[in-house]
Amino acid sequence: MPLQQAVDKDYPYLKHLYEYYHAHPELSFHEQQTAARMAQELRAIGFEVTERVGGTGVVGVLENGEGPVILVRADMDALPVTEETGLPYASTVVAQDDSGQQVGVMHACGHDVHMTVWAGAARQLVRLKDNWSGTIVFIGQPAEERGGGARDMLADGLYERFPLPDFALALHCSATLPAGSIGHRSEYALANVDMMDITVKGEGGHGAYPHTTKDPVMLASRIVVALQTIVSREISPLEPAVVTVGSIHGGTKGNIIPNEVKLELTMRSYTDEVRQAIIEKIERICRGVAISAGLTPEQYPVIQLREEFTPAAYNDPALSARMQQAFIQALGAEQVVEVAPVMAGEDFSRYGRTEEEVPCFIFWLGTVPPEDAAAAERGETTLPSLHNSKFAPLPEPSIKTGVVAMTTAVLNLLKRP
């Protein structure tokens, strides 16, 4: 049976699976039910499955003779977002996050689609075992949204306990591409993403006597403005970079100058050199502002780089070219488009940044109703972005296209001689 026809036939099963994942989201590092269902899907079709790898991670291995080893990843965590799509299978889940807050939970980044495509591709590859030779390693990864899932699975021996991949593949939903299409990009596709906390210290006091204080609100404001000169004046215009101060908190009342102000930042780049340069320049600016205000070294801003670092995703050029041609043959040239790199992060990148240097390729899956995508391109409407409470992929063409694309990619790399 031709692949597209087989995927069409399997879609009712996948639709049910997708709606289950969508209606039962779980936050990062808490994906117990999701992981159990992913493990169940693989066991049912003959994979050897190991659970609780790097926390809630799932690893399924299927050996089918000699040949390369292909890793296929799907991320399974959801976001602390209250869903507003109005879908009949919309999430109504409310959970407690790690800070103790009660939050709505939603698959607002398409991981429910990722998991469904992952299962659909596994089912097709089992059906087509006579057409390929090698080993497939399907992994369900936790905590992509927190940047820790890939790191934890690798630290728990993913590449030592299971077959070492010759290639690693993943996809990600696009909130701009029409459903039925695939977006590809060679070399850098997604960015380094760092998060930083800065505590700006000072000497508080009465708002009527500012001369007796060292105002951390003013110092923090100077730092925020100065940080914007890093990209505009200290990084080459040919090197993409972003520094965003997304949160600033300090003080309790308008006539009280506080003792400290807290800033939260994100920094984005592609190369390791630019990433390190940004971090160093932030430290220099903070120290310089403190010195200019007459603060002592003990009062310099406290800078903490969070562990939630996501390295840039680099698509191996040779692998990218090979996958592009495979997608064109399977879907048609008009459905396969080259897309620009983005400054968002994706910890799938970590699977290629080990000593083994595994070639990786992540591609974009269109999910937008074609008429909406066309209207947005004409400037007539605005599409909900990823992480938006109204983000709602068009399931059938998105899932079918994803299964065909991922199955085709694996078959291309495991061609039987």
Secondary structure, DSSP 8 states (H G I E B T S, - for coil): --HHHHHHHHHHHHHHHHHHHHHS--BTT--HHHHHHHHHHHHTTT-EEEEEETTTEEEEEEEESSS-EEEEEEE--BBS----S--TT----EEE-TTS-EEE-B-TTSHHHHHHHHHHHHHHHHHTGGGB-EEEEEEEE--TTTT-HHHHHHHTTHHHHS---SEEEEEEEEEEEETT-EEE-SEEEE-EEEEEEEEEE-B-EETT-GGGSB-HHHHHHHHHHHHHHIIIIIS-TTS-EEEEEEEEEE-SSTTEE-SEEEEEEEEEESSHHHHHHHHHHHHHHHHHHHHHTT--GGGS-EEEE-S--B--EEE-HHHHHHHHHHHHHHH-GGGEEE----S---GGGGGGSSTT---EEEEEEEEE-HHHHHHHHTTS-----TT-TT----HHHHHHHHHHHHHHHHHHHTB--
